[in-house]
């Protein structure tokens, strides 16, 4: 019997988004789908790919395409990784484990958010591929240091430190959906927002069977236990990462460090000077500071600033395999996909994530064959036209 996320019902990532919207309560779907303030950067992250024009080399026969790349010394069978997405267990029971399992089966890496609902040891055990840990300093240095050590002992292969969360961005959809009230102590304040959950009985049954409202088992506060879900915004505001923090983080971790949230050449150079082995060009999916550059637009500046001293990755706006190809053409070693697989997770759990990966893989193979390039590693700027302004940077 075909699964709900199979073709022809699901042909592209937008179809997974539609199914996720149908299955999830409004507050949960908008948590995945929304961005900060007016959502200008959220939209621009996707639209900006239209500004890059492919330049195909025709009459080229390519029977097989090689999609593998090497990231931080590890071979990945796909040039895209699954990005850290917080609260994935809200989308589907054991969501982080389901996503990690699908990534490993596809031969690529999964990055676990600090703000996850599954224990990092369980997520690592679920995947046959590399798993990275994304770090917020929530709970302070002592708590973060203990979590870093747990990740190291569990076999995580890289630490991705996010630097763009001095405070949480204002996600207006979350405010309108009553997130504050739903997580607050007042039953009366919560009542107006409960019908959206009662209208999704299948999601609700899975949510309750998975333990209900999650805490954060990888943020263990001394004397309190796992950090409650309601404490996120306050915890982030008290846990800003500074460049000085990278020194003690590096000493505790003793492995590859990735800096996520780089949008300027100056930050790229500083991150490399502080010991980063890879950079992620990221604006947090348009969920933090609205009005900043789309990541694809910023990518050439970061590649130039890195000047081969660190690997450059990119996230933001990836919805099709051609988007992946364009980012690789502009110098990204690989890309991170967040919403693309989160929609799949919300639509159908592990099979939905696998379907998202399958869609992006098939898109990318088709794009490579149509531009006349045999492998992801051979893509370069000669395969695209880019606006001249993108190449004018400090």
C-alpha positions as CSV (number, residue, x, y, z in Angstrom):
1,X,0.0,0.0,0.0
2,X,1.5,3.3,-1.0
3,X,2.4,5.8,1.7
4,X,0.7,9.2,1.9
5,X,4.0,10.9,0.9
6,X,4.7,8.8,-2.2
7,X,4.3,10.0,-5.8
8,X,2.0,11.1,-7.4
9,X,0.5,12.7,-4.3
10,X,3.9,14.2,-3.4
11,X,6.0,15.4,-6.3
12,X,8.0,18.3,-4.7
13,X,8.8,19.8,-1.3
14,X,5.8,22.2,-1.6
15,X,3.5,19.1,-1.6
16,X,5.1,17.9,1.7
17,X,4.5,21.4,3.1
18,X,0.8,21.2,2.1
19,X,0.5,17.8,3.8
20,X,2.3,19.0,6.9
21,X,-0.1,22.0,7.1
22,X,-3.0,19.6,6.9
23,X,-1.7,17.3,9.6
24,X,-0.3,19.7,12.2
25,X,-2.0,22.1,14.5
26,X,-1.6,25.7,13.3
27,X,0.9,26.6,16.1
28,X,3.2,23.7,15.3
29,X,3.0,24.2,11.5
30,X,3.7,27.9,11.8
31,X,6.6,27.2,14.0
32,X,8.2,25.3,11.1
33,X,6.9,27.6,8.4
34,X,7.3,31.1,9.8
35,X,10.0,33.6,10.1
36,X,10.8,36.8,12.0
37,X,8.9,40.1,11.8
38,X,7.6,40.8,8.2
39,X,9.3,37.6,7.0
40,X,11.2,39.5,4.3
41,X,14.4,37.4,4.7
42,X,12.3,34.2,4.9
43,X,10.8,34.9,1.5
44,X,14.1,36.2,0.0
45,X,16.0,33.1,1.0
46,X,13.9,31.2,-1.5
47,X,13.3,33.8,-4.2
48,X,17.0,34.7,-4.6
49,X,17.7,31.4,-6.4
50,X,15.7,32.9,-9.3
51,X,18.5,35.4,-9.8
52,X,21.1,32.7,-10.6
53,X,20.8,31.5,-14.2
54,X,22.1,28.1,-15.2
55,X,24.4,27.8,-18.2
56,X,24.1,24.2,-19.5
57,X,26.6,22.4,-21.6
58,X,24.5,20.4,-24.0
59,X,25.2,17.3,-26.1
60,X,26.9,15.8,-23.1
61,X,26.1,12.1,-22.3
62,X,26.1,11.4,-18.6
63,X,24.9,7.9,-17.8
64,X,25.6,8.2,-14.0
65,X,26.0,11.2,-11.7
66,X,28.3,11.2,-8.7
67,X,26.7,13.2,-5.9
68,X,29.3,12.5,-3.2
69,X,31.2,15.2,-1.4
70,X,33.7,15.3,1.4
71,X,32.8,17.4,4.4
72,X,35.2,17.7,7.4
73,X,37.0,14.6,6.1
74,X,33.9,12.4,5.9
75,X,32.5,11.2,2.6
76,X,28.8,12.0,2.2
77,X,26.8,10.4,-0.6
78,X,24.8,13.6,-1.0
79,X,25.9,17.2,-1.1
80,X,23.2,18.2,1.5
81,X,23.0,17.5,5.2
82,X,19.9,17.7,7.4
83,X,20.1,21.0,9.3
84,X,19.4,21.3,13.1
85,X,15.7,22.0,13.6
86,X,14.6,22.6,17.2
87,X,11.5,20.9,18.7
88,X,11.3,18.3,16.0
89,X,9.7,15.9,18.4
90,X,6.7,18.2,18.3
91,X,6.2,17.5,14.6
92,X,6.2,13.7,14.9
93,X,6.9,11.2,17.8
94,X,10.6,10.7,18.3
95,X,11.1,13.2,15.5
96,X,14.9,13.8,15.8
97,X,15.5,10.0,15.8
98,X,13.3,9.6,12.7
99,X,15.2,12.3,10.8
100,X,18.6,11.0,11.9
101,X,17.7,7.5,10.8
102,X,16.6,8.8,7.3
103,X,19.8,10.8,6.9
104,X,22.0,7.8,7.7
105,X,20.0,5.6,5.4
106,X,20.6,8.1,2.6
107,X,24.3,8.3,3.3
108,X,24.4,11.9,4.6
109,X,24.8,13.7,8.0
110,X,22.2,14.8,10.5
111,X,22.7,17.8,12.8
112,X,21.0,17.7,16.1
113,X,19.7,20.9,17.7
114,X,20.5,21.6,21.4
115,X,16.7,22.3,21.6
116,X,15.7,18.8,20.7
117,X,13.2,16.5,22.5
118,X,15.3,13.3,22.2
119,X,18.4,12.4,24.1
120,X,21.6,12.9,22.0
121,X,22.7,9.4,22.7
122,X,19.5,8.0,21.2
123,X,19.7,10.2,18.1
124,X,23.3,9.1,17.5
125,X,22.3,5.4,17.9
126,X,19.5,5.9,15.4
127,X,21.7,6.9,12.5
128,X,24.2,4.9,10.5
129,X,25.8,8.1,9.2
130,X,27.7,11.0,10.8
131,X,25.8,13.1,13.3
132,X,26.8,16.6,14.4
133,X,25.7,18.5,17.5
134,X,24.5,22.1,17.2
135,X,25.3,24.1,20.3
136,X,23.5,26.8,22.1
137,X,25.0,27.9,25.4
138,X,21.6,27.6,27.2
139,X,22.0,26.9,30.9
140,X,25.5,28.5,30.9
141,X,29.0,27.3,30.5
142,X,28.8,24.5,33.0
143,X,25.7,23.0,31.5
144,X,26.9,23.5,27.9
145,X,30.3,22.0,28.8
146,X,28.7,18.8,30.2
147,X,26.5,18.5,27.1
148,X,29.6,18.9,24.8
149,X,31.3,16.1,26.7
150,X,28.2,13.9,26.3
151,X,28.2,14.5,22.6
152,X,31.9,13.7,22.3
153,X,31.5,10.5,24.2
154,X,28.5,9.5,22.2
155,X,30.4,9.8,18.9
156,X,29.2,13.0,17.4
157,X,31.7,14.0,14.7
158,X,31.5,17.8,14.7
159,X,30.2,20.6,16.9
160,X,28.2,23.3,15.1
161,X,28.2,26.5,17.2
162,X,25.3,28.9,16.3
163,X,26.3,32.6,16.7
164,X,23.2,34.5,15.6
165,X,20.9,34.1,18.6
166,X,21.7,37.0,21.0
167,X,17.9,37.1,21.5
168,X,15.1,35.1,19.9
169,X,13.7,36.8,16.8
170,X,10.1,38.0,16.9
171,X,8.1,35.3,15.1
172,X,4.7,37.0,14.9
173,X,2.9,33.9,13.9
174,X,3.9,32.3,17.2
175,X,2.5,35.2,19.1
176,X,-0.8,35.1,17.2
177,X,-1.1,31.3,17.7
178,X,-0.8,31.8,21.5
179,X,2.5,30.1,22.0
180,X,3.2,32.2,25.2
181,X,-0.3,31.4,26.6
182,X,-0.1,27.7,25.7
183,X,3.1,27.4,27.6
184,X,2.0,29.6,30.5
185,X,0.5,28.6,33.8
186,X,-3.1,30.0,33.2
187,X,-5.7,27.5,32.0
188,X,-8.0,30.3,31.1
189,X,-5.4,32.1,28.9
190,X,-4.8,28.7,27.2
191,X,-8.4,27.9,26.4
192,X,-8.9,30.1,23.3
193,X,-5.9,28.4,21.6
194,X,-6.8,24.7,22.3
195,X,-9.2,24.1,19.4
196,X,-6.4,24.1,16.8
197,X,-5.0,21.0,18.6
198,X,-8.4,19.3,19.1
199,X,-9.0,19.7,15.3
200,X,-5.9,17.5,14.6
201,X,-6.8,14.2,16.5
202,X,-4.2,12.0,14.8
203,X,-1.4,14.5,15.6
204,X,-2.8,14.9,19.1
205,X,-2.9,11.1,19.7
206,X,0.7,10.8,18.6
207,X,1.8,13.8,20.7
208,X,0.2,12.4,23.9
209,X,1.5,8.8,23.3
210,X,5.0,10.3,22.9
211,X,4.8,11.9,26.4
212,X,3.1,15.2,25.6
213,X,4.9,18.5,26.0
214,X,8.6,17.8,25.7
215,X,11.5,19.1,27.8
216,X,15.1,19.4,26.6
217,X,16.9,16.3,27.7
218,X,20.3,17.6,26.5
219,X,20.1,20.7,28.6
220,X,20.3,19.4,32.1
221,X,20.3,22.1,34.8
222,X,21.9,21.1,38.1
223,X,19.3,20.5,40.8
224,X,16.4,20.9,38.3
225,X,16.9,18.3,35.6
226,X,16.1,18.8,31.8
227,X,15.2,22.4,30.9
228,X,11.4,22.9,30.5
229,X,10.0,23.8,27.1
230,X,8.7,27.1,28.3
231,X,12.1,28.5,29.2
232,X,13.5,28.7,25.7
233,X,13.4,32.5,24.9
234,X,14.8,33.5,28.3
235,X,17.5,30.9,28.1
236,X,18.7,32.0,24.7
237,X,18.8,35.7,25.8
238,X,21.1,34.7,28.6
239,X,23.4,32.5,26.5
240,X,24.9,34.7,23.7
241,X,28.0,33.1,22.2
242,X,31.0,35.4,22.0
243,X,34.3,34.9,20.2
244,X,36.0,34.3,23.6
245,X,33.7,31.4,24.2
246,X,35.1,29.5,21.3
247,X,38.4,29.0,23.1
248,X,36.9,27.0,26.0
249,X,34.5,25.3,23.7
250,X,37.4,24.1,21.6
251,X,39.3,22.9,24.6
252,X,36.3,20.8,25.8
253,X,35.3,19.5,22.4
254,X,38.7,18.7,21.0
255,X,37.2,18.1,17.5
256,X,36.0,19.9,14.4
257,X,34.1,23.1,15.0
258,X,31.6,24.6,12.6
259,X,30.5,28.2,13.0
260,X,26.8,28.6,11.9
261,X,25.4,32.1,11.3
262,X,28.0,33.8,9.2
263,X,26.8,36.5,6.8
264,X,29.8,38.8,6.3
265,X,33.4,38.4,5.3
266,X,34.6,39.9,8.5
267,X,32.8,37.3,10.6
268,X,34.1,34.5,8.3
269,X,37.7,35.6,8.8
270,X,37.2,36.0,12.6
271,X,35.7,32.5,12.9
272,X,38.6,30.9,11.0
273,X,41.1,32.8,13.2
274,X,39.3,31.3,16.2
275,X,39.8,27.8,14.9
276,X,36.6,27.0,12.9
277,X,37.2,24.3,10.3
278,X,33.9,25.0,8.5
279,X,31.4,27.9,8.2
280,X,27.7,27.9,7.6
281,X,26.4,30.9,5.7
282,X,23.1,31.2,7.5
283,X,20.5,33.7,8.6
284,X,18.7,31.1,10.8
285,X,16.1,30.5,8.0
286,X,14.9,34.1,8.3
287,X,13.9,33.5,11.9
288,X,16.2,35.9,13.7
289,X,17.0,39.4,12.2
290,X,14.7,40.2,9.4
291,X,16.0,42.3,6.5
292,X,19.5,40.7,6.3
293,X,20.9,39.2,3.2
294,X,19.6,36.0,1.7
295,X,22.2,33.4,2.2
296,X,22.8,32.6,-1.4
297,X,23.4,36.3,-2.0
298,X,26.0,36.4,0.8
299,X,27.8,33.1,-0.2
300,X,30.3,34.5,-2.7
301,X,31.6,37.0,-0.1
302,X,32.1,34.3,2.5
303,X,33.8,32.0,0.0
304,X,36.2,34.8,-0.9
305,X,36.9,35.6,2.7
306,X,37.5,32.0,3.6
307,X,40.0,31.7,0.8
308,X,40.3,28.0,1.2
309,X,41.1,28.1,4.9
310,X,37.8,26.6,5.9
311,X,35.0,24.7,4.2
312,X,31.9,26.8,3.4
313,X,28.4,25.4,3.8
314,X,25.1,27.2,3.3
315,X,21.6,26.9,4.6
316,X,18.4,28.8,3.8
317,X,15.8,28.5,1.0
318,X,16.7,25.1,-0.3
319,X,13.5,23.6,-1.9
320,X,14.8,21.9,-5.1
321,X,17.8,20.1,-6.3
322,X,18.6,22.9,-8.6
323,X,18.9,25.2,-5.6
324,X,21.6,22.8,-4.2
325,X,23.4,22.9,-7.6
326,X,23.4,26.7,-7.7
327,X,24.9,26.9,-4.2
328,X,27.6,24.4,-5.1
329,X,28.3,26.4,-8.3
330,X,28.9,29.5,-6.1
331,X,31.4,27.7,-3.9
332,X,29.5,25.9,-1.2
333,X,31.1,22.5,-0.2
334,X,27.6,21.3,0.6
335,X,24.3,22.7,1.9
336,X,22.0,22.2,4.9
337,X,18.3,21.6,4.4
338,X,16.0,22.4,7.3
339,X,12.4,23.2,6.3
340,X,12.5,20.9,3.3
341,X,12.9,17.8,5.6
342,X,10.9,19.3,8.5
343,X,7.9,19.5,6.2
344,X,8.4,15.8,5.4
345,X,8.7,15.0,9.1
346,X,5.5,16.9,9.8
347,X,3.7,15.3,6.9
348,X,4.6,11.7,7.6
349,X,7.4,11.1,10.0
350,X,10.5,9.1,8.9
351,X,9.0,8.2,5.5
352,X,8.3,11.9,4.9
353,X,11.9,12.8,5.7
354,X,13.1,10.0,3.3
355,X,10.7,11.3,0.6
356,X,12.1,14.8,1.0
357,X,15.6,13.5,0.6
358,X,14.5,11.4,-2.4
359,X,13.0,14.4,-4.1
360,X,16.1,16.6,-3.6
361,X,18.4,13.8,-4.8
362,X,16.3,13.1,-8.0
363,X,16.1,16.9,-8.7
364,X,19.9,17.2,-8.3
365,X,20.6,14.3,-10.6
366,X,18.3,15.7,-13.2
367,X,19.9,19.1,-12.9
368,X,23.4,17.8,-13.3
369,X,22.5,15.8,-16.4
370,X,20.7,18.8,-18.0
371,X,23.6,21.2,-17.3
372,X,26.1,18.6,-18.6
373,X,28.1,18.0,-15.4
374,X,28.9,14.4,-14.2
375,X,29.5,15.1,-10.5
376,X,28.5,17.5,-7.7
377,X,32.2,18.1,-7.1
378,X,32.8,19.5,-10.6
379,X,30.1,22.3,-10.4
380,X,31.7,25.7,-10.4
381,X,30.8,29.3,-11.4
382,X,31.1,28.5,-15.1
383,X,27.8,26.8,-14.9
384,X,25.9,29.9,-13.7
385,X,25.3,33.6,-14.4
386,X,25.1,35.7,-11.2
387,X,24.3,39.4,-10.7
388,X,27.4,41.5,-10.9
389,X,26.6,43.1,-7.5
390,X,27.0,39.8,-5.8
391,X,30.7,39.8,-6.6
392,X,31.4,43.3,-5.2
393,X,32.3,42.9,-1.6
394,X,34.9,44.0,0.9
